[in-house]
C-alpha cells in the first residue's frame, strides 16, 4: 500500500464521530491560540496606553524671573493631558502615594513646588536642575515601569528642550544686545581715537608752547632779577635822597612855593608880552645890522683895504624857544673899541716912527696898532654874527606858528608852576608817598623775581610733563586705534540675530542632537514585530498536538512489513497536511483579522508550508523513536528553541548557553527568515533558512525511517513499555 493512501486512511479515522471531528478541528485551530491570540493580546499595546491610570501631582508654585511669570509645572501638566501616553489623573501627593501602593495607579508623576524656580535658574548666577519625581511599583506591573521610562525620557527631553529654548533665546538676545553695545563701543573708540589725536596735537603744541614759555620764563627770571636789582638800587638811592631832601623840603617848602608862583607869574607876563616881540626883533635886526656895518667900515678905515669890505663869515642861526631851533653859538665877548684920536692912523700919516721920536717908541706904536686891528677884526666878526643872529631871530619871531607854540609852552609852564606852588606845602608827604611806593615797587620786584624763578622751575617740570604727556598720548592714540579696530572686528564676529534666526538657532541649541532614524523595513506595530516569533511557535505546538492524536508510525504498515521509508512518509504526510491547513487558518486570521501586512505574502505562506513540514518531521521522529518520552522531548526542544531563537531580544543579550544553541536549532532560522519575508529585506536569510529546513526535514524523515525499520521487530520493551501516555 502506498504512503499517500496510508496517510488518507489515517485521516479518515477523524471523520467518523463527533469527538474525532472535534479533535481534528482542535488540531487545526490550536495554532491560533498561540499565534493569533498571543499576537492579538499585545498587537499594539502603545496604542492603548491612555487607558493606563497614572497619578499626576502638580505642586509647582511658579516663579517670576525679571518681571516674567513662569509656570513650568502648568505647562508640563497641559502637555501631558494633550498627549496619549497615559490616563493622567490629577490628585494630591498623599493619594498618589497610596494609590501606587495599592495598585489603583500604576505609577505617579510629581512636579515639585520649586520646579519653575529651578528650571528658570539657568539664566541666573546659581543654576539648578529641576527634577520631576516618578514613583513606580513593579509589583503592579513591571512592563508599565519600563514603558514609563521611555515616556518620561521623552517628557524630560521635551521639558528640557523648552527650558533650553528660553535660555538660549535670552543668550541670542544678549548676543544682539552685545553686538549693538560693541558697535557703539567701537564708535566711541573711534571718537576717543579722534579726540586723543586732537589731544595729542594739542599736547604737541602744549609741549612746544611750554618749551617756549620755559625759555621765556628764563628770560623773565633773568629780567625780573635785573629789575629787582634795579629797583633795589633805585630804592636805595631814593631812600638815601629822601633822607637828604626831607629836611630841605621841610625848611624851604615855602620858598619852593614862592619860586613856583614866581615862575607862574613870569610865564604869564611873558605870554602877555609875547605880542611885542616881533617889533622888538625887527628893531634888533636893524640896529645890529647897522652896528656891524659901522664896525666894518671902521676896520677898513683903520686897518686898510685888507679888511673885510663886506659882511663877515656866516654865523649860525640864532636859537629859538622852539625845540626845533638849534642852539646859537656862545656870545662873542665884548671887545674894547680903539680910540681914533689916539691912533696915529687917523691923521692920515703913514705908519712908522714919527720925526723927533726915538726909534724904540715907534716900534712899540707899530706893534700896538697891529694888536688893535686884530681886536677890531674880532669885534667886526662878533658884530656880524650878532646881526645874523638878530636876523634869524627876527625871522623866527615873524613866524606866527612858532609864537603860538611858544605861547602854549608858556601856558603849560604856568599851569605846572601853579601845581608846584599848590603842592609845595605837601612836598614832604609826596616824597614819603613816593618813597613808600618805590619801596613797595622794590619789594614787589623781588617777589616777581622770586616768582619768576619758581615759574621757570615749574615750567621746566611742566614742560617735562608735557613731553611725557605727548609720549603717553602717542601710546594712547595707538592703543585706542587698536581698541577701535578690535571692537569693530569683535562687533563683526558677535552675531546679531533677528527673531526668526533666534527661533531657528534656539531650536537647534535646545535640541542639538537629532536622531536621524531611517528604518529600512518598518514594522508598523508591536504585533507585526513579534509575528515571526509566535507563528513558528504556534506551528510547532500544532505539530506537537497533532502527533498526540495521530500515530507517528502506522501500525498497519508496520505489521504488513512495508518498507521503512513508506512507513515514515505514511506517518508524516497526514500531519504535514494538517500543518498546511493550520498555516492557512493562522495566516488568514492574522492577515484579515488582525491586519498583518506582509512584504512578500505568497512567499511567506510557502515558507511556512516548508516550516510546518520540517516541524512535523522532527516531532514525528521524536515521538517515533522515544515513544511517550518523545513528547517530553518535543516540549523540551520547543523550550530550547524559544529561548535561543532571538525572537524577542537579540540573541547576543542572552547567556552563552543560548548563544551556542542558536545556530543549531531550526526555529532560529525560521524567525530570521520570516522577518525578512514579512517586513522586507534581503532574501539570503530566507534561502539559508530553506536549506536548513530542508536538511532538518530530510534528516528527521531518514531517522524516522530507520526507527520504523527497527519498529518492525517486536521486543519485550514494545510489548510492555515502561511508561505509557
C-alpha positions in Angstrom: 0.0 0.0 0.0 1.4 3.4 -1.0 2.2 6.1 1.6 -0.4 8.7 0.5 -3.1 6.1 0.7 -1.9 5.1 4.2 -2.0 8.8 5.1 -5.5 9.2 3.8 -6.7 6.3 5.7 -5.2 7.7 8.9 -7.1 11.0 8.3 -10.4 9.2 7.6 -10.4 7.9 11.1 -11.2 11.5 12.3 -14.2 11.8 10.1 -16.2 9.3 12.0 -18.0 10.6 15.1 -18.1 13.9 16.8 -15.1 13.6 19.0 -12.7 12.7 16.2 -14.1 15.6 14.2 -13.7 17.9 17.3 -10.2 16.6 17.7 -9.4 17.4 14.1 -10.9 20.9 14.5 -8.8 21.4 17.6 -5.7 20.4 15.7 -6.5 22.9 13.0 -7.4 25.8 15.3 -4.9 25.2 18.1 -2.1 27.2 16.5 -4.5 30.2 16.5 -4.4 30.1 20.3 -0.7 30.6 20.3 -0.3 32.7 17.2 -3.4 34.8 16.7 -4.5 35.1 20.4 -1.0 36.0 21.7 -0.4 38.5 18.9 -3.8 39.9 19.3 -3.3 40.4 23.0 -0.4 42.8 22.5 -0.8 43.6 18.9 -0.3 47.4 19.6 -0.1 47.9 23.3 1.2 51.5 23.0 -2.0 52.5 21.2 -4.0 52.0 24.4 -1.6 53.4 26.9 -4.1 56.2 27.5 -6.2 53.6 29.4 -3.5 53.1 32.0 -4.3 55.1 35.1 -1.4 57.2 36.3 -1.4 59.8 39.2 -0.3 63.3 38.4 0.6 65.7 41.3 1.4 69.4 40.4 2.8 71.2 43.5 4.7 73.8 41.4 4.3 77.4 42.8 5.7 79.1 39.7 8.4 81.7 39.7 8.9 85.3 38.5 12.2 86.0 36.7 13.0 89.6 35.6 9.3 90.5 35.7 8.2 87.5 33.6 5.9 84.9 35.2 7.0 81.3 34.7 4.7 78.3 35.4 6.7 75.4 34.1 4.6 72.9 36.1 1.3 74.0 34.5 2.9 73.8 31.1 4.0 70.2 31.7 0.6 69.2 33.1 -1.1 70.7 30.0 1.3 68.9 27.7 0.7 65.6 29.5 -3.1 65.9 29.1 -2.7 66.7 25.5 -0.6 63.6 25.0 -1.8 60.0 24.6 0.8 58.5 26.8 -1.2 57.6 30.0 -4.5 58.3 31.7 -3.3 61.2 33.8 -5.4 61.7 36.9 -4.5 64.8 38.9 -4.6 64.2 42.6 -2.8 65.0 45.9 0.6 63.7 46.9 -0.8 61.5 49.6 -3.4 59.9 47.4 -0.8 59.4 44.7 1.5 57.6 47.1 -1.3 55.4 48.5 -2.7 54.7 45.0 0.6 53.5 43.7 1.0 51.3 46.7 -2.5 49.6 46.5 -2.4 49.3 42.7 -5.0 52.0 41.8 -2.3 53.8 39.9 0.5 52.1 38.0 2.8 55.0 38.8 2.8 58.6 39.8 4.5 61.8 38.5 5.0 64.7 40.8 6.1 68.2 39.8 7.8 69.7 42.9 7.0 73.1 44.4 10.2 74.7 43.3 10.3 73.3 39.8 9.7 76.6 38.0 12.3 78.3 40.2 14.9 75.7 39.5 14.4 75.5 35.7 14.4 79.3 35.4 17.7 79.5 37.4 19.7 78.7 34.3 19.8 82.4 33.4 20.9 83.3 37.0 24.1 83.1 39.0 23.3 79.7 40.6 21.7 77.4 38.0 19.9 74.3 39.4 18.3 71.3 37.8 14.6 70.9 38.1 13.7 67.3 38.9 10.4 65.6 38.2 9.6 62.9 40.8 8.4 59.5 39.4 7.2 56.7 41.7 6.7 53.2 40.3 5.7 49.8 41.8 6.9 46.8 39.9 4.5 44.7 42.0 1.7 46.3 39.9 3.3 45.7 36.5 7.0 45.6 35.5 6.3 46.4 31.9 4.5 49.6 32.8 7.6 50.8 34.6 9.7 50.0 31.5 7.3 51.9 29.3 7.1 54.8 31.7 10.9 55.2 31.5 10.6 55.7 27.8 7.6 58.1 28.1 9.3 60.1 30.9 12.5 60.3 28.9 10.6 61.9 26.1 8.8 64.1 28.6 12.1 65.1 30.2 13.6 65.8 26.9 10.7 67.9 25.8 10.7 69.9 29.1 14.4 70.4 28.9 14.2 71.5 25.3 11.5 74.1 26.2 13.6 75.4 29.1 16.7 75.4 27.0 14.8 77.3 24.3 14.0 80.1 26.7 17.6 80.1 28.0 19.2 80.1 24.6 16.7 82.7 23.3 17.9 85.0 26.1 21.5 84.2 25.1 20.9 85.1 21.5 19.0 88.3 22.5 22.1 89.0 24.6 24.2 88.4 21.6 22.2 91.0 19.7 22.4 93.5 22.6 26.1 92.8 22.9 26.6 93.3 19.2 24.8 96.7 19.4 26.7 97.7 22.5 30.0 96.6 21.0 29.3 98.5 17.8 28.5 101.6 19.9 31.7 101.0 21.9 33.6 100.8 18.6 32.1 104.1 17.5 33.0 105.5 20.9 36.5 104.1 20.5 36.7 105.9 17.1 35.6 109.1 18.7 38.0 108.5 21.5 40.8 107.9 19.0 39.9 111.1 17.2 39.8 113.0 20.5 43.1 111.5 21.5 44.5 112.5 18.2 43.4 116.1 18.8 44.6 115.9 22.3 48.0 114.6 21.0 48.2 117.5 18.6 47.3 119.9 21.5 49.8 118.1 23.7 52.5 118.7 21.0 51.6 122.3 20.8 51.5 122.5 24.6 54.9 120.9 24.7 56.2 123.4 22.1 54.5 126.3 23.9 55.8 125.2 27.3 59.3 124.9 25.8 58.9 128.5 24.5 57.4 129.5 27.8 60.2 127.9 29.7 62.7 129.8 27.6 60.6 133.0 28.1 60.4 132.3 31.8 64.1 132.0 31.8 64.3 135.4 30.2 61.7 136.6 32.6 63.6 135.2 35.5 66.7 137.0 34.3 64.9 140.2 33.5 63.0 140.1 36.8 66.3 139.6 38.6 67.7 142.7 36.8 64.5 144.7 37.6 64.7 143.6 41.2 68.4 144.7 41.3 67.4 148.0 39.6 64.5 148.6 41.9 66.8 147.8 44.8 69.3 150.4 43.6 66.5 152.9 43.0 65.1 152.2 46.4 68.5 152.6 48.0 69.1 155.9 46.1 65.6 157.2 46.7 65.7 156.3 50.4 69.1 158.0 50.7 68.0 161.1 48.7 64.7 161.2 50.6 66.7 161.4 53.9 68.5 164.4 52.4 65.5 166.0 50.7 63.1 165.8 53.6 64.9 168.4 55.8 65.3 170.8 52.8 61.7 170.4 51.9 60.7 170.9 55.5 62.8 174.1 55.7 62.2 175.5 52.2 58.8 174.3 51.1 57.5 177.9 51.4 60.4 179.2 49.3 59.7 176.5 46.7 56.1 177.5 46.6 57.1 181.1 46.2 59.5 180.4 43.5 56.9 178.3 41.7 54.5 181.1 42.0 57.1 183.5 40.6 57.7 181.2 37.6 54.0 181.2 37.1 53.8 185.0 37.2 56.8 185.3 34.9 55.4 182.9 32.4 52.2 184.7 32.4 53.9 188.0 31.9 56.0 186.6 29.1 52.9 185.3 27.4 51.3 188.7 27.9 54.4 190.5 26.3 54.7 187.9 23.6 52.9 190.3 21.2 55.6 192.9 21.5 58.4 190.6 20.4 58.0 190.9 16.6 58.6 194.7 16.7 61.5 194.4 19.1 63.0 191.6 17.0 62.7 193.7 13.8 64.3 196.6 15.6 67.1 194.5 16.9 67.8 193.1 13.5 68.0 196.6 12.0 70.2 198.0 14.8 72.6 195.1 14.8 73.0 195.3 11.1 73.8 199.0 11.3 76.3 198.4 14.1 78.0 195.6 12.1 78.3 197.7 9.0 79.7 200.6 11.0 82.4 198.4 12.6 83.3 197.0 9.3 83.8 200.5 7.8 85.8 201.5 10.8 88.0 198.5 10.4 88.5 199.2 6.8 89.4 202.8 7.5 91.7 202.0 10.3 93.4 198.8 9.2 93.4 199.2 5.4 91.9 197.5 2.4 92.9 194.1 3.6 90.0 194.3 6.0 86.7 192.9 5.1 84.6 195.0 2.8 81.5 193.1 3.2 79.8 191.1 5.8 81.8 188.6 7.8 81.5 184.9 7.6 78.2 183.3 8.1 77.1 182.8 11.7 74.9 180.1 12.9 71.3 180.9 13.1 70.1 182.3 16.5 68.4 179.8 18.8 64.7 180.0 19.2 62.5 179.0 22.0 61.1 176.1 20.0 62.6 172.7 20.2 63.4 172.6 16.5 65.7 175.7 16.6 69.5 174.9 17.0 71.3 176.5 19.9 73.2 179.7 18.9 77.0 180.0 19.2 78.3 181.2 22.5 78.2 185.0 22.7 81.2 186.9 21.5 82.9 188.7 24.3 82.6 192.4 24.3 85.8 193.9 22.7 87.2 197.4 23.6 87.0 199.7 20.6 90.2 201.7 19.9 90.1 205.4 20.3 90.6 207.1 16.9 92.1 210.2 18.5 94.9 208.2 19.9 95.6 206.1 16.8 98.2 207.8 14.5 96.5 206.3 11.5 93.6 208.7 11.9 95.8 211.7 10.9 96.4 210.1 7.6 100.2 209.9 8.2 101.9 206.8 7.1 102.9 204.3 9.7 106.3 204.3 11.1 108.3 206.3 13.7 107.5 209.9 13.8 110.1 212.6 13.5 111.7 213.6 16.5 110.7 210.4 18.3 113.2 207.8 19.3 113.3 204.6 17.3 112.1 202.3 20.2 109.0 204.4 20.7 108.0 204.0 17.0 108.4 200.2 17.1 106.1 200.0 20.2 103.5 202.1 18.5 103.6 199.8 15.4 103.0 196.7 17.5 100.1 198.4 19.3 98.5 199.3 16.1 98.7 195.7 14.8 97.1 194.4 18.0 94.3 196.9 17.8 93.5 195.8 14.3 93.3 192.2 15.4 91.0 193.1 18.2 88.9 195.3 15.9 88.7 192.4 13.5 87.3 190.3 16.2 84.7 193.0 17.0 83.7 193.2 13.4 83.2 189.4 13.3 81.2 189.4 16.5 79.0 192.3 15.3 78.5 190.4 12.0 77.4 187.3 13.9 75.1 189.3 16.1 73.5 190.9 13.1 72.9 187.5 11.6 71.5 186.1 14.8 69.2 189.1 15.1 68.1 188.4 11.5 67.4 184.8 12.2 65.7 185.7 15.5 63.5 188.2 13.7 62.7 185.5 11.0 61.7 183.0 13.8 59.6 185.6 15.6 57.9 186.7 12.4 56.7 183.1 12.0 53.3 183.1 13.7 53.3 179.3 14.2 56.4 179.5 16.3 54.9 182.2 18.5 51.8 180.1 19.0 53.8 177.1 20.0 55.9 179.3 22.4 52.6 180.6 23.8 51.4 177.1 24.5 54.6 176.2 26.2 54.3 179.2 28.4 50.8 178.2 29.3 52.0 174.7 30.2 54.8 176.2 32.3 52.3 178.4 34.0 50.0 175.5 34.9 52.9 173.4 36.0 54.3 176.2 38.2 50.9 176.7 39.8 50.6 173.0 40.5 54.1 173.0 42.1 53.1 176.0 44.1 49.9 174.3 45.2 51.8 171.1 46.2 54.7 172.9 47.7 53.3 172.6 51.3 52.8 168.8 50.7 56.1 168.0 49.0 57.4 166.1 52.1 54.3 163.9 52.2 54.6 163.4 48.4 58.2 162.4 48.9 57.2 160.0 51.7 54.5 158.5 49.5 56.9 158.2 46.6 59.4 156.5 48.8 56.8 154.1 50.1 55.7 153.3 46.5 59.2 152.9 45.4 59.9 150.5 48.3 56.7 148.6 47.5 57.8 148.5 43.9 61.2 147.2 45.0 59.5 144.6 47.3 57.1 143.6 44.5 60.0 143.4 42.0 61.8 141.0 44.4 58.7 138.9 44.7 58.3 138.9 40.9 61.9 137.8 40.6 61.4 135.0 43.1 58.1 134.0 41.5 59.7 134.2 38.1 62.3 131.7 39.4 59.6 129.4 40.6 57.7 129.9 37.4 60.8 128.9 35.4 61.3 125.8 37.5 57.6 124.9 37.3 57.5 125.5 33.6 60.6 123.2 33.3 58.7 120.5 35.2 55.6 121.2 33.3 57.5 121.0 30.0 58.9 117.6 31.0 55.4 116.6 32.0 54.1 117.8 28.6 56.7 115.7 26.9 55.7 112.7 28.9 52.0 113.5 28.2 52.8 113.8 24.5 54.5 110.4 24.6 51.7 108.9 26.6 49.1 110.3 24.3 51.0 108.8 21.4 50.8 105.4 23.1 47.2 106.1 24.0 46.4 107.0 20.4 48.0 103.8 19.2 46.2 101.8 21.9 42.8 103.5 21.1 43.3 102.7 17.4 43.9 99.0 18.3 40.9 99.1 20.6 38.7 100.6 18.0 39.9 98.1 15.4 39.4 95.2 17.9 36.0 96.4 18.8 34.9 96.7 15.2 36.3 93.3 14.5 34.6 92.0 17.6 31.3 93.6 16.6 31.5 91.8 13.3 32.1 88.5 15.0 29.3 88.9 17.5 26.1 87.6 15.9 23.1 89.9 15.6 20.1 87.6 15.0 16.6 88.7 14.2 13.5 86.9 15.7 13.3 84.2 13.1 17.0 83.4 13.2 16.8 83.3 17.0 14.0 80.8 16.9 15.8 78.6 14.4 19.1 78.7 16.3 17.3 78.3 19.7 15.6 75.2 18.4 18.9 73.7 17.3 20.7 74.6 20.6 17.9 73.4 22.8 18.0 70.0 21.0 21.3 70.0 19.2 21.4 66.2 18.6 18.7 64.9 16.5 18.2 61.2 15.8 18.1 60.7 12.1 16.2 57.4 12.2 15.9 55.6 8.9 14.1 52.3 9.0 14.8 50.3 6.0 11.9 47.9 6.6 9.4 49.3 9.1 7.2 47.1 11.3 4.0 49.2 11.7 3.2 47.9 15.2 4.2 45.7 18.1 2.4 42.6 16.8 4.0 42.7 13.4 7.4 42.8 15.0 6.6 39.7 17.1 4.8 37.7 14.4 8.0 36.0 13.2 8.4 34.6 16.7 4.9 33.5 17.5 4.0 32.0 14.1 6.6 29.2 14.3 5.8 28.7 18.0 2.1 28.1 17.1 3.1 25.7 14.2 5.4 23.7 16.5 2.6 23.4 19.1 0.2 22.4 16.3 2.6 19.6 15.2 3.0 18.5 18.8 -0.7 18.3 19.4 -1.3 16.5 16.1 1.1 13.7 17.0 -0.7 13.4 20.3 -3.8 12.3 18.3 -2.1 10.7 15.3 0.4 7.8 15.3 3.9 8.8 14.2 4.2 5.3 12.6 1.3 3.5 11.0 0.9 0.2 12.9 -0.8 -1.5 9.9 2.1 -0.6 7.7 4.5 -1.9 10.3 2.5 -5.2 10.7 2.3 -5.6 6.9 6.1 -5.3 6.6 6.0 -2.2 4.4 9.3 -0.5 3.6 10.6 1.8 6.3 10.5 5.0 4.2 6.9 4.3 3.2 6.1 3.8 6.8 7.8 7.1 7.7 6.0 9.0 4.9 2.7 7.5 5.9 3.1 8.8 9.4 4.4 12.2 8.3 2.1 13.2 5.4 -1.2 13.4 7.3 0.2 15.7 10.0 2.0 17.7 7.3 -1.3 18.1 5.5 -2.9 19.2 8.8 0.0 21.6 9.2 -0.7 23.2 5.8 -4.3 23.7 6.9 -3.1 25.2 10.1 -0.9 27.6 8.1 -3.9 28.6 6.0 -6.1 29.2 9.0 -3.5 31.1 11.0 -2.4 33.4 8.2 -6.0 34.1 7.2 -6.8 35.3 10.7 -3.6 37.2 11.1 -3.9 39.0 7.8 -7.6 39.6 7.5 -8.5 39.5 11.2 -5.6 41.4 12.9 -4.3 43.3 9.8 -0.9 41.7 9.5 0.8 43.1 6.4 3.4 41.1 4.7 6.0 42.4 2.3 6.0 39.1 0.5 2.7 37.3 1.2 2.8 34.3 -1.1 6.5 33.7 -0.3 5.6 33.8 3.4 2.9 31.3 3.1 5.1 29.0 1.0 7.9 29.4 3.5 5.5 28.4 6.4 4.5 25.3 4.5 8.1 24.3 4.5 8.4 25.2 8.2 5.4 23.0 9.1 6.8 20.2 7.0 10.1 20.4 8.9 8.5 20.7 12.3 6.2 17.8 11.8 9.1 15.7 10.6 11.1 16.5 13.7 8.1 15.9 16.1 7.3 12.6 14.3 10.9 11.4 14.7 11.0 12.2 18.4 7.6 10.5 19.1 8.5 7.5 16.9 11.9 7.0 18.3 11.3 7.7 22.0 7.6 6.9 22.3 5.8 8.5 25.2 9.1 10.1 26.3 9.4 11.7 22.9 6.5 14.0 23.8 8.5 15.4 26.6 11.5 15.8 24.4 9.3 17.7 21.9 8.2 20.1 24.6 11.8 20.5 25.8 13.0 21.1 22.3 10.3 23.8 22.0 11.5 25.5 25.1 15.1 25.4 23.9 14.2 26.9 20.6 12.0 29.6 22.1 14.9 30.7 24.4 17.7 30.6 21.7 15.8 31.8 18.6 16.3 35.5 19.4 12.6 36.2 18.9 12.3 39.0 21.5 15.7 40.3 22.4 18.8 40.0 20.3 20.4 36.6 21.0 23.6 38.4 21.9 21.9 39.6 25.1 21.2 36.0 26.2 23.7 33.9 28.2 26.4 32.0 26.3 24.5 28.7 26.5 21.7 30.0 24.4 24.1 31.7 22.0 25.7 28.3 21.5 22.3 26.7 20.8 21.1 29.4 18.5 22.7 28.2 15.2 21.9 24.5 16.0 18.1 24.7 16.1 15.7 25.3 13.1 13.5 27.9 14.8 16.4 30.4 14.8 16.5 30.3 11.0 12.7 30.3 10.8 12.4 33.5 12.8 15.1 35.3 10.8 13.5 34.2 7.5 10.0 35.3 8.5 11.3 38.8 9.5 12.7 39.3 6.0 9.6 37.9 4.4 7.0 39.9 6.5 8.8 43.3 6.9 11.1 43.0 3.9 14.8 42.9 3.3 17.4 40.7 1.7 16.3 37.2 0.7 19.5 35.4 1.6 18.4 34.7 5.1 15.2 33.1 3.6 17.1 30.9 1.3 19.5 29.9 4.0 16.5 29.1 6.2 15.0 27.0 3.4 18.2 25.0 3.1 18.4 24.4 6.8 14.7 23.4 7.0 15.1 21.0 4.1 18.1 19.5 5.8 16.3 19.1 9.1 13.2 17.6 7.2 15.3 15.1 5.3 17.3 14.2 8.3 14.2 13.8 10.5 12.4 11.6 7.9 15.6 9.5 7.4 15.9 9.0 11.1 12.1 8.2 11.3 12.6 5.6 8.5 15.4 4.0 10.5 13.2 4.0 13.5 10.4 2.4 11.5 12.7 -0.4 10.4 13.6 -1.0 14.0 9.9 -0.9 15.0 9.1 -3.8 12.6 11.0 -6.1 15.1 8.9 -6.6 18.2 10.7 -6.7 21.6 9.7 -7.1 25.2 10.1 -3.3 25.7 7.5 -2.7 22.9 5.1 -5.3 24.3 5.5 -3.9 27.9 6.6 -0.3 27.8 8.0 1.3 30.9 5.8 4.4 30.5 2.6 5.0 28.5 0.8 8.2 27.7 
